[in-house]
Amino acid sequence: MTLFHLALVAIIQGITEFLPVSSSGHLILLPSLTGMQDQGLVIDVAVHVGTLFAVVLFFWRDVAEGLAGLGRLARGRVDTRGARLALGLIVATVPVILLGLVLKVTGAMEMLRSVAVIGWTMIIFGLVLYWTDQKGMSAKTAENWGLRDALVMGLWQAVALVPGTSRSGATITGARALGYNRHDAARLSMLMSIPTIVASAVLLGGEVLATANAQAARDGAIAAALSFVAALGALWLMMRLLRSVSFTPYVIYRIILGVVLLAYAYS
């Protein structure tokens, strides 16, 4: 892959992974609409690893607390906020792992990787995000996150395996529907991405190692570094804007892109 292609994939992934606009949808569209070569599994995993490091760094206090709580959870104790956070993240990750395995084994995921599907999911789930964001209460904070809410948000995350839905968009939608304020809805969504990305990397690790070589490793390192920088910038901007701006700008973008994609798909 050329450096330009690597940079394009990495920047698109980094910017869109945590914004509610679907990173997977954009990465599928890149070769579909431009004629560029598909970036392949190695680069896919590399850019996700880059975004993983970005979210861990950005929310390092929550991550440290959750890791400390994981140790207490392993001893059967759920008596600290960190332990409750760790348990909630585990519960929220189970649905996406189970559905992801089903889609991978059956090959159904490949059937969903179309411009038309992405166009429809961009519009439909954009409107759902708008409705829940406007109608949802803002009474809950991240400290109120319990197992029931973790499971509900986990089911929303599993739905986001359909390309164009957006993992962050779906989980934020679920959080707003449950009554979480915008900032903490996004915060919980970002924390949920950590075990999900790790699980995905582990699931695909064998295939990556089987196809990797020195050139792929070099390209992957470049892509991971660029996606890390792009994701960190996107996270900082979104979390800052959420103190004064709703999710409506992202909804408008989703609807415009969805309409364009459907016009392209059915023309």
PEPEHU-V645811 format. One record per pair of residues at least 6 apart in sequence whose ideal C-beta (glycine too) atoms are under 6 Angstrom apart, sorted by sequence separation. I is the first residue (numbers start at 0). J is the second residue. If there is no record, write none. Layout:
BEGIN
i | j
I | J
I | J
END
This chain:
BEGIN
i | j
16 | 22
77 | 83
102 | 108
159 | 165
15 | 22
30 | 37
55 | 62
159 | 166
71 | 79
77 | 86
175 | 184
12 | 22
15 | 25
72 | 82
156 | 166
159 | 169
174 | 184
68 | 79
71 | 82
158 | 169
68 | 81
72 | 85
171 | 184
174 | 187
11 | 25
67 | 81
68 | 82
72 | 86
155 | 169
156 | 170
171 | 185
155 | 170
65 | 81
68 | 84
69 | 85
64 | 81
68 | 85
171 | 188
152 | 170
155 | 173
170 | 188
65 | 84
65 | 85
152 | 173
167 | 188
170 | 191
151 | 173
152 | 174
148 | 177
8 | 38
8 | 42
12 | 46
16 | 50
9 | 46
13 | 50
139 | 178
124 | 164
128 | 168
135 | 175
138 | 178
139 | 179
120 | 161
131 | 172
135 | 176
121 | 163
136 | 178
141 | 183
120 | 163
132 | 175
137 | 180
140 | 183
120 | 164
128 | 172
131 | 175
117 | 162
127 | 172
131 | 176
141 | 186
117 | 163
141 | 187
111 | 161
112 | 162
111 | 162
90 | 146
185 | 241
87 | 144
91 | 149
90 | 149
94 | 153
98 | 157
182 | 241
90 | 150
94 | 154
181 | 241
91 | 152
95 | 156
99 | 160
87 | 149
91 | 153
95 | 157
98 | 160
94 | 157
31 | 114
27 | 112
24 | 117
91 | 191
95 | 195
92 | 194
96 | 198
92 | 195
88 | 194
132 | 245
132 | 246
128 | 246
129 | 250
128 | 250
125 | 250
125 | 253
61 | 190
125 | 254
121 | 253
122 | 254
27 | 162
54 | 189
121 | 256
122 | 257
121 | 257
24 | 162
54 | 192
23 | 162
24 | 163
118 | 257
21 | 163
118 | 260
117 | 260
118 | 261
21 | 165
20 | 165
51 | 196
19 | 165
114 | 260
118 | 264
19 | 167
19 | 168
47 | 196
115 | 264
17 | 167
114 | 264
19 | 171
44 | 200
44 | 203
44 | 207
40 | 206
41 | 207
40 | 207
41 | 211
17 | 189
41 | 215
45 | 219
49 | 223
53 | 227
48 | 223
52 | 227
46 | 222
50 | 226
45 | 222
49 | 226
53 | 230
57 | 234
41 | 219
45 | 223
49 | 227
53 | 231
42 | 222
46 | 226
50 | 230
5 | 218
9 | 222
13 | 226
12 | 226
16 | 230
14 | 229
18 | 233
5 | 221
9 | 225
13 | 229
17 | 233
5 | 222
9 | 226
13 | 230
17 | 234
0 | 218
6 | 225
10 | 229
14 | 233
20 | 249
19 | 249
20 | 253
END
